[in-house]
Amino acid sequence: QVQLVESGGGLVQAGGSLRLSCAASGIIFSSYVMGWYRQAAGAQRELVASFTRGGKTIYADSVKGRFTISRDNAKNTVYLQMNSLKLEDTAVYYCAAAMWPPKNDYWGQGTQVTVSS
């Protein structure tokens, strides 16, 4: 059974930092392209950050220079370091695993990030 379990969300003041983690099980983690997405209330889900099949990283323009995606294949975990958080970063954050991007094969349940003023 495949599971992607996010953690690390919470309430943080604007300007603060959070690190999200997504632990994967039931898949050959190193074979999958991992990414982070978010969905704010009333909005569509959007890509935040992702690896490419070639191992590079891509970021939404709104988070470039503030967020960093990383992965630890030994721990089957992908991370999202979020710095200088803004009110508009408030959303549910999801991790996803794709064998052949951009189609994601598996999704986590999401973790809420709330940025307050």
SULURJO-V442279 format. One line per field, one symbol per residue. ss: DSSP state (@ for helix, = for strand, . for the rest). burial: # if it has 16 or more other C-alpha atoms within 10 Angstrom, else .. A space follows every 50 residues. Layout:
ss: ???
burial: ???
This chain:
ss: ..=====..====....========...@@@.=======......===== =.....===.......======....======....@@@.========.= ..=..==...======.
burial: ...####.#..#.#..########....#..#########......#### ##.....##...#...#####....#####.##.##..##########.. ...#.###.#######.
